[in-house]
Amino acid sequence: MKFTGNGWKKNITISKNAIKNKSEMFVDLSNGGVKQVGYVITGKTEFDKGDYTGYSTQYIDLWITILTVVDTVF
């Protein structure tokens, strides 16, 4: 996957294991309940160290929101 960003190579690696182990993402409802709206997936990318010595591997959480026309039950 490729994304735009400042200070990183713009490539994020997401393993099959990361997709298998994704976490649900919820929002709070006005009635006090919660509703699942997507998933959080951990990916890996290379960030510029900032001192001209190269890049550093970092893990980042991607918040994936599922947009649908009808209410989705996960």
Rosetta blueprint (number, residue, H / E / L):
1 M L
2 K E
3 F L
4 T L
5 G L
6 N L
7 G L
8 W E
9 K L
10 K L
11 N E
12 I L
13 T E
14 I L
15 S L
16 K H
17 N H
18 A H
19 I H
20 K H
21 N L
22 K L
23 S E
24 E E
25 M E
26 F E
27 V E
28 D E
29 L L
30 S L
31 N L
32 G L
33 G L
34 V E
35 K E
36 Q E
37 V E
38 G E
39 Y E
40 V E
41 I E
42 T E
43 G E
44 K E
45 T E
46 E E
47 F E
48 D E
49 K L
50 G L
51 D L
52 Y L
53 T L
54 G L
55 Y E
56 S E
57 T E
58 Q E
59 Y E
60 I E
61 D E
62 L E
63 W E
64 I E
65 T E
66 I L
67 L L
68 T L
69 V L
70 V L
71 D L
72 T L
73 V L
74 F L
